[in-house]
Amino acid sequence: MGKGSGGVNPASPKADQKEVVYSPERWKLLGELRKRALEVMGALSRRGMEALVHGSLARGDVDEGSDIDLFLPQPLPSYLVETALAEAGLFPERRELVMATPWQLPKAHLHLDERTVVTFPLLRPRPLELEFYRFGGALEREGLERGERVPGVDKRLMLVEPTPSGHAESPVRGREGEVAGRLGVSLELVRERIQVLTARKEEGHTGLFFKRELSPEESFERVFDRLARSRSLPRLRLSSGRPR
């Protein structure tokens, strides 16, 4: 796999910026993970569904613990997504419905193997919820095929910017406006992610509001509808165009 950063130039050097040079093994791992991502993205694309790859795989700073995270940015009937994958011989080992909070986006997670996950929303995402993926770094299939890498923020709240030999990283705190401009996201989103990731680190857990594994016979839409009708969850987010 090529080591170019896809035209991305890191910001000017700073005193607190660190340069990271990738080993040949790390470049090889990046290529292998991206090949798998393209296989899954291709299966979806053949059915007219274009996914994003996000996180370390989009930035390039992968390691042995990195996941292959794919996101379909619009709500789709779950049977269409699963049919597209099945036609390519891709079947989920685990299916989960997840909500971070009662008022945030309900998502379907299809775990194809221990590190490959396809996620899609059950309701229409709000603009800030889509910006979340650009904050961490997101690439479309065409960019992945060209070997591009993009800047994004990791879970340590470090801005990771690709370089020809690896990446440069620097802290986000104190540079919120600069980071927002660099990533093309709102300042509100940067501040929100700092708050969430800081709290998560201090509390030592994800703090998910709801997580439910589905049986092969259950549909995401029906499970979410039952959850929405539950009187014990009056504040649950229910609106925004879901396909039928």
Steps between C-alpha positions, in 0.01 A plus 500: 500500500626850418615719784365829365265704713261569215589867472462568872758740638540514878466833674815702566730340761433585864704455815257233625474316168640149480613324182423129470678290234327177398686171477464276192279273711266785578467597134427136419230481768341819368486350152347175624229673703416734215471209260240342729316832532484535122357149469209592728455848353492349151222260599290791626585719202374239256158553657529879486607548863817702548667455837770705670801350673578698813747518786857371490449323169412831333785684673751218450623465859391138541639244741425136581193603701345717228147429381359532149216746563262567211205739514206547267404866552128470424224286648425194288271200547715252685401211272650682201834547677512139614395371157779698331754348736357148470529514120875542547517215751523737797286398796501667843625303796315741727226762452451778753275803549685774687413846637752714685225706671117508476510805272787399273502303177391134522738287294514148366835322530578201279814325626633303202798369698693593813619832355272587203182694580241654267290768671192678370250736666137406562397867485628788290822637654520862606781710349706483821470121502645481151782737595601247765645278229704780341632587846660156526591485132277359224562384143273394216571187298667690214744669737585168660567348157741786425690436823403833654526571871324782682553692825285423801496488879563176687368387840795664675377836368805526274469647152655244264619643167644270231855550375687306229688300766218456751319777685538806720295527818423791730254573785152630422438680830571870477479490119130423458435765234809406300409130510139571397625691197754232413238226502212700353275451802328738738661632815195367685584147390865528607400624846236228534748225410757633745239487774384149411845345455632664818207367702537156344867486596429610856206265548669206327198385298294599196185580696265368229132562569383194308664199337304198385616198304245378248424143401526409129118512474460850644503818294660819625190702416263281701728489802538877494123546462441284808759702688335824390161382629641410840349728766820474701688698231293819454795715382609269221578667169225400258501741210678563168420320182548128527454292186241225496 
